[in-house]
């Protein structure tokens, strides 16, 4: 049975403002000191197990040209365009309906386009295990990440056993710190990474069973995408179905959720500064994060713990402990009708 990869690339990534914009979101950024964008990394790391013609990109209609620019080998008919944002369940079904035009059945791997994976060999081994299990069982598989800290920014999955492919006990919402510490100590919880593996027939059956209205619309006419209700695949299917299994992944995963994540994934200079693709002079400056476009020099003098991001028409200067509030800038720009900067 053929393996098909659906890459979800429709999000905005507002936490990476101003590099990430309405017309150029996070998945198209280079967030390591190399020349590969996030979406390029996502696709390139799975090419050892999937043919190029079986890679599908699920993205907003606004990003079609950027996808073609970053992934010129992906056939245009494999760029599945969402006319509006409807969350992950409608987007995935839109991709499934496209795959059904080509295959009666296939193994489907669904991946976000904006995550970093350090141990790619281990990651591919995890995918292969999930593909093999999904091909031989009535199972919808999610990949959970072994927690390394009591993180309150992720949803969690409680596992029923310690098998390589574990039955899922339940999905839980993002916890407070006390709960997150409990989950970490108990050892049978993993982070929900939004990665899935299933056969085409099994996920098609799940859509028909648990999201019948959406299925009735999209299975007949995908042009009516705007008529379906927004809902995540977790709420719509994974939290309802009784054939959900999880593989615990431990392969250096990072969802790169904010500018601070650049420190975890890039080398710092002797003063703890993280500099991304930028000519800089940093004097008496420590623990800063600097990202620019290399068309002008950034010089700092006597500054510490700042995030400095240069884009063509916007420069962000923020204290590192305030970066989590970056969406307030976008909110203010909207209120002041300065949409050209968004």
Backbone torsions as a table, in degrees:
resi	resn	phi	psi	omega
1	UNK	NA	136.7	-178.1
2	UNK	-70.1	147.2	172.9
3	UNK	-101.4	131.5	-180.0
4	UNK	-121.9	139.8	177.3
5	UNK	-113.2	127.6	172.6
6	UNK	-105.3	117.8	179.4
7	UNK	-102.3	119.3	-179.1
8	UNK	-84.9	114.8	-173.1
9	UNK	-137.2	42.4	-176.8
10	UNK	-107.4	-3.8	-174.2
11	UNK	-77.2	166.3	-176.9
12	UNK	-94.0	-35.1	-179.8
13	UNK	64.3	51.2	-174.3
14	UNK	-65.9	-20.2	-178.3
15	UNK	-71.7	-6.9	176.5
16	UNK	-107.6	23.6	172.7
17	UNK	-62.6	141.9	5.2
18	UNK	-95.6	2.7	177.0
19	UNK	-68.2	-38.0	176.5
20	UNK	-91.4	123.9	-175.4
21	UNK	-130.4	173.7	179.6
22	UNK	-54.2	-37.9	-176.8
23	UNK	-100.9	5.0	-178.1
24	UNK	-154.2	72.7	-172.3
25	UNK	-76.9	179.4	-171.3
26	UNK	-50.0	-39.6	-173.7
27	UNK	-63.7	-15.5	179.8
28	UNK	-98.8	1.3	180.0
29	UNK	-84.3	151.6	168.1
30	UNK	-96.7	113.7	-175.8
31	UNK	-111.6	8.9	168.0
32	UNK	-121.6	165.5	178.9
33	UNK	-80.1	63.6	174.7
34	UNK	-146.6	-170.7	-175.8
35	UNK	-106.6	16.4	-178.4
36	UNK	-102.5	129.0	174.1
37	UNK	-75.7	168.2	-179.6
38	UNK	-59.5	-43.8	-177.9
39	UNK	-68.9	-34.2	175.8
40	UNK	-64.6	-42.6	178.3
41	UNK	-61.5	-43.5	-178.4
42	UNK	-59.2	-46.7	-178.3
43	UNK	-73.1	-44.4	-176.7
44	UNK	-61.9	-32.9	-176.4
45	UNK	-74.4	-16.0	179.3
46	UNK	-101.5	-4.8	-177.6
47	UNK	-62.1	-23.7	174.0
48	UNK	-63.8	-18.1	-176.6
49	UNK	-121.2	2.1	179.9
50	UNK	-143.3	141.8	176.2
51	UNK	-72.1	147.6	-178.5
52	UNK	-57.0	-35.5	-178.4
53	UNK	-73.9	-4.6	177.7
54	UNK	-110.5	20.6	172.4
55	UNK	-99.6	123.9	178.6
56	UNK	-117.1	137.4	178.7
57	UNK	-110.3	119.9	177.1
58	UNK	-96.8	112.9	-173.8
59	UNK	-147.1	163.5	176.1
60	UNK	-69.0	146.4	-178.5
61	UNK	-56.0	-26.2	-179.9
62	UNK	-66.7	-22.4	-171.4
63	UNK	-104.7	10.5	-177.0
64	UNK	-55.7	-48.1	-176.6
65	UNK	-66.6	-36.8	178.1
66	UNK	-66.4	-40.4	177.1
67	UNK	-59.5	-45.1	-179.8
68	UNK	-63.1	-35.2	179.6
69	UNK	-69.8	-42.1	-177.2
70	UNK	-80.3	-29.9	-176.6
71	UNK	-129.8	68.9	-174.6
72	UNK	-64.7	-19.8	-179.4
73	UNK	-82.4	-12.7	178.3
74	UNK	-77.6	124.4	-178.5
75	UNK	-62.5	144.3	-176.0
76	UNK	-58.5	-35.9	179.8
77	UNK	-69.8	-12.2	177.1
78	UNK	-92.7	0.4	172.8
79	UNK	-93.4	103.9	-173.2
80	UNK	-92.6	115.6	-169.6
81	UNK	-97.5	126.5	174.5
82	UNK	-93.5	121.1	180.0
83	UNK	-71.0	-16.5	178.4
84	UNK	-156.6	167.7	180.0
85	UNK	-82.4	120.2	180.0
86	UNK	-130.5	20.5	-179.9
87	UNK	70.2	-174.2	-164.9
88	UNK	-78.9	-32.6	-176.9
89	UNK	-64.2	-51.1	176.3
90	UNK	-61.9	-38.6	-179.7
91	UNK	-62.0	-45.0	-179.3
92	UNK	-66.4	-40.5	178.2
93	UNK	-65.3	-35.3	176.1
94	UNK	-58.0	-42.0	176.6
95	UNK	-66.9	-40.9	179.4
96	UNK	-61.0	-43.8	179.2
97	UNK	-61.9	-34.7	177.3
98	UNK	-67.6	-42.8	179.4
99	UNK	-64.2	-35.2	179.7
100	UNK	-62.2	-23.1	176.9
101	UNK	-68.4	-22.3	-174.9
102	UNK	-108.1	-37.5	-174.5
103	UNK	-127.2	142.0	173.4
104	UNK	-72.9	-37.1	174.3
105	UNK	-149.9	154.8	-179.9
106	UNK	-164.5	165.1	172.0
107	UNK	-94.3	125.0	-174.2
108	UNK	-107.3	127.5	172.0
109	UNK	-112.3	123.7	180.0
110	UNK	-109.4	125.0	-176.5
111	UNK	-133.0	138.6	168.9
112	UNK	-67.3	155.1	-175.7
113	UNK	-94.0	1.5	-168.3
114	UNK	-131.4	41.2	176.8
115	UNK	-121.5	151.1	176.1
116	UNK	-103.5	141.5	178.7
117	UNK	-128.3	118.4	-178.3
118	UNK	-82.5	-43.8	-177.7
119	UNK	-98.8	84.6	-173.2
120	UNK	-70.2	-30.8	178.0
121	UNK	-64.4	-43.5	178.5
122	UNK	-66.8	-38.4	177.9
123	UNK	-60.8	-46.7	179.7
124	UNK	-64.7	-36.8	177.3
125	UNK	-63.3	-37.9	177.5
126	UNK	-65.3	-43.9	177.8
127	UNK	-61.8	-42.5	-179.1
128	UNK	-62.5	-40.1	177.0
129	UNK	-61.7	-44.1	179.5
130	UNK	-65.9	-39.5	178.9
131	UNK	-63.9	-43.4	179.8
132	UNK	-63.9	-43.6	-178.7
133	UNK	-66.4	-43.7	-178.7
134	UNK	-65.8	-27.4	-179.3
135	UNK	-76.9	-19.0	-175.4
136	UNK	-114.9	-0.4	-175.4
137	UNK	-140.4	156.1	172.8
138	UNK	-80.7	84.6	-171.1
139	UNK	-145.1	138.9	167.8
140	UNK	-107.1	120.2	-170.0
141	UNK	-109.5	135.9	170.8
142	UNK	-117.8	150.5	176.8
143	UNK	-102.9	119.7	177.6
144	UNK	-101.8	153.1	-177.5
145	UNK	-105.1	128.9	176.8
146	UNK	-59.9	119.3	-175.8
147	UNK	-66.1	143.1	176.2
148	UNK	-112.2	-6.4	-178.7
149	UNK	-162.2	163.2	178.0
150	UNK	-79.6	71.4	-173.9
151	UNK	-79.7	132.3	-179.2
152	UNK	-97.3	2.8	-176.2
153	UNK	-94.2	-2.9	-178.0
154	UNK	-117.9	150.8	164.8
155	UNK	-74.7	157.6	-177.9
156	UNK	-120.1	156.7	175.7
157	UNK	-124.2	126.9	177.0
158	UNK	-93.4	127.5	-178.1
159	UNK	-94.0	148.6	-178.3
160	UNK	-88.3	-19.6	-176.5
161	UNK	-153.4	-178.3	-177.2
162	UNK	-110.1	21.2	177.5
163	UNK	-67.8	161.8	177.5
164	UNK	-59.3	-39.2	172.0
165	UNK	-114.1	106.6	-170.2
166	UNK	-100.6	142.4	171.8
167	UNK	-68.3	136.1	179.4
168	UNK	-82.0	129.9	176.3
169	UNK	-81.4	-49.3	179.1
170	UNK	-168.2	160.7	170.6
171	UNK	-100.3	141.1	178.4
172	UNK	-128.1	149.8	-177.6
173	UNK	-71.3	171.0	176.1
174	UNK	-56.7	123.3	-173.9
175	UNK	-90.3	167.8	167.3
176	UNK	-77.0	175.1	-173.5
177	UNK	-62.9	-40.0	-179.5
178	UNK	-61.7	-45.0	178.3
179	UNK	-65.2	-41.3	-179.6
180	UNK	-61.1	-38.1	176.9
181	UNK	-65.3	-39.4	176.7
182	UNK	-60.6	-46.8	-179.7
183	UNK	-59.9	-42.1	-179.6
184	UNK	-64.8	-41.9	-178.8
185	UNK	-69.7	-34.8	-178.5
186	UNK	-68.6	-33.0	172.8
187	UNK	83.2	-5.9	-179.7
188	UNK	-109.5	22.5	175.0
189	UNK	-114.8	144.8	174.9
190	UNK	-131.2	159.3	176.0
191	UNK	-75.7	141.6	176.9
192	UNK	-83.3	110.8	-173.3
193	UNK	-96.5	-3.1	178.6
194	UNK	71.7	28.0	177.3
195	UNK	-114.3	135.3	-173.3
196	UNK	-137.1	152.7	175.3
197	UNK	-139.1	131.3	177.2
198	UNK	-163.6	163.4	173.0
199	UNK	-78.6	154.5	178.9
200	UNK	-58.4	-44.4	-177.6
201	UNK	-63.9	-40.0	-177.8
202	UNK	-70.6	-40.2	179.5
203	UNK	-73.3	-32.6	176.5
204	UNK	-63.0	-42.0	177.9
205	UNK	-64.6	-38.2	-180.0
206	UNK	-67.0	-42.1	176.2
207	UNK	-60.4	-43.3	-178.5
208	UNK	-63.8	-35.7	-176.3
209	UNK	-80.5	-47.2	-169.1
210	UNK	-101.1	-20.0	176.3
211	UNK	-130.3	62.6	-172.0
212	UNK	-63.2	-37.0	179.8
213	UNK	-65.7	-46.2	177.8
214	UNK	-61.1	-44.6	-179.0
215	UNK	-62.6	-41.8	-178.6
216	UNK	-61.6	-36.9	-179.9
217	UNK	-75.5	-54.0	-170.1
218	UNK	-76.8	-29.4	179.0
219	UNK	-71.2	-19.3	179.2
220	UNK	-98.0	-36.2	-174.5
221	UNK	-158.0	99.4	-177.4
222	UNK	-68.8	-15.1	178.2
223	UNK	-69.5	-11.6	177.9
224	UNK	-94.2	25.6	-178.0
225	UNK	-52.6	-39.1	-178.0
226	UNK	-67.1	-12.9	-179.3
227	UNK	-83.0	-13.2	-176.3
228	UNK	-87.5	155.1	-179.6
229	UNK	-78.7	139.4	174.7
230	UNK	-66.6	131.4	177.0
231	UNK	-162.6	146.2	179.4
232	UNK	-82.0	157.0	176.5
233	UNK	-64.0	-30.0	178.6
234	UNK	-65.8	-53.5	179.2
235	UNK	-65.3	-42.1	-172.0
236	UNK	-73.1	-35.9	-173.8
237	UNK	-130.4	-53.9	-168.7
238	UNK	-61.5	-34.1	-179.4
239	UNK	-82.9	-5.7	-177.7
240	UNK	-109.2	-35.7	-173.6
241	UNK	-72.1	154.0	-179.6
242	UNK	-105.4	11.1	179.1
243	UNK	-120.4	41.0	-178.6
244	UNK	-96.3	129.3	179.0
245	UNK	-127.0	158.0	-176.3
246	UNK	-135.0	139.5	171.2
247	UNK	-108.8	127.4	-179.9
248	UNK	-79.7	119.0	-178.4
249	UNK	-98.9	139.0	178.0
250	UNK	-140.2	75.6	-171.8
251	UNK	-136.4	32.6	177.0
252	UNK	68.3	49.0	-176.7
253	UNK	-83.1	141.8	174.6
254	UNK	-148.4	124.9	-179.8
255	UNK	-85.0	2.5	173.1
256	UNK	47.7	65.4	-169.7
257	UNK	-84.0	-16.9	-179.7
258	UNK	-157.5	175.3	179.1
259	UNK	-58.6	-28.3	-179.4
260	UNK	-63.7	-25.5	-178.8
261	UNK	-67.1	-16.6	177.3
262	UNK	-62.3	-29.9	179.2
263	UNK	-66.4	-33.0	-179.6
264	UNK	-74.2	-22.0	-168.7
265	UNK	-118.0	1.7	178.6
266	UNK	-133.3	158.2	-179.5
267	UNK	-78.7	137.8	176.6
268	UNK	-94.8	155.3	173.1
269	UNK	-78.5	-177.4	-173.7
270	UNK	-64.6	-16.1	178.9
271	UNK	-104.3	13.1	176.7
272	UNK	79.6	12.6	178.2
273	UNK	-84.2	138.2	174.9
274	UNK	-105.7	118.0	-176.2
275	UNK	-120.4	126.4	-175.9
276	UNK	-115.2	113.0	172.4
277	UNK	46.4	54.6	-173.1
278	UNK	-151.1	137.5	169.3
279	UNK	-80.1	124.0	-175.6
280	UNK	-139.7	157.5	162.4
281	UNK	-126.9	117.8	-177.0
282	UNK	-117.7	107.4	-177.8
283	UNK	-111.1	129.0	179.3
284	UNK	49.4	42.3	-175.7
285	UNK	-129.5	132.5	-175.3
286	UNK	-133.9	148.6	170.7
287	UNK	56.8	36.9	176.7
288	UNK	-100.0	158.5	173.1
289	UNK	-116.6	121.5	-175.3
290	UNK	-124.4	126.0	173.1
291	UNK	-136.3	129.7	179.0
292	UNK	-139.5	-160.9	-177.2
293	UNK	-119.0	3.9	176.2
294	UNK	65.8	16.4	173.1
295	UNK	-100.5	-1.4	171.3
296	UNK	-154.3	154.0	-179.5
297	UNK	-77.4	142.1	168.5
298	UNK	-110.2	123.2	178.1
299	UNK	-119.2	134.4	177.4
300	UNK	-124.0	150.9	-179.3
301	UNK	-142.8	112.8	174.7
302	UNK	67.2	35.5	177.9
303	UNK	-119.1	148.7	-177.2
304	UNK	-138.4	148.4	171.0
305	UNK	57.7	42.4	177.4
306	UNK	-113.4	155.8	167.3
307	UNK	-111.5	122.0	179.7
308	UNK	-123.2	117.9	-178.6
309	UNK	-127.1	122.6	179.1
310	UNK	-105.0	126.3	170.9
311	UNK	-120.9	-179.0	-175.2
312	UNK	-58.6	-42.8	-173.4
313	UNK	-123.9	5.8	-179.2
314	UNK	-140.9	140.6	169.9
315	UNK	-123.3	125.4	176.6
316	UNK	-99.7	130.7	171.1
317	UNK	-129.8	114.8	-174.6
318	UNK	-140.4	147.5	168.8
319	UNK	-68.8	142.0	-176.8
320	UNK	-59.7	-34.5	-178.5
321	UNK	-78.0	1.0	177.3
322	UNK	-111.1	-1.8	-174.6
323	UNK	-62.3	-28.2	179.2
324	UNK	-64.6	-15.0	-179.7
325	UNK	-99.6	17.6	-172.3
326	UNK	-61.7	-27.0	179.4
327	UNK	-65.9	-18.0	176.3
328	UNK	-64.4	-31.4	176.9
329	UNK	-64.1	-45.3	-179.6
330	UNK	-64.4	-40.7	178.2
331	UNK	-60.8	-43.4	-179.9
332	UNK	-66.2	-40.3	177.8
333	UNK	-60.9	-40.5	177.9
334	UNK	-64.1	-44.2	-179.5
335	UNK	-62.5	-35.2	-178.1
336	UNK	-92.0	9.2	177.4
337	UNK	56.5	39.3	176.8
338	UNK	-105.6	49.4	-173.9
339	UNK	-62.6	-21.8	-178.7
340	UNK	-63.6	-19.2	178.4
341	UNK	-93.5	2.2	-179.3
342	UNK	-101.7	NA	NA
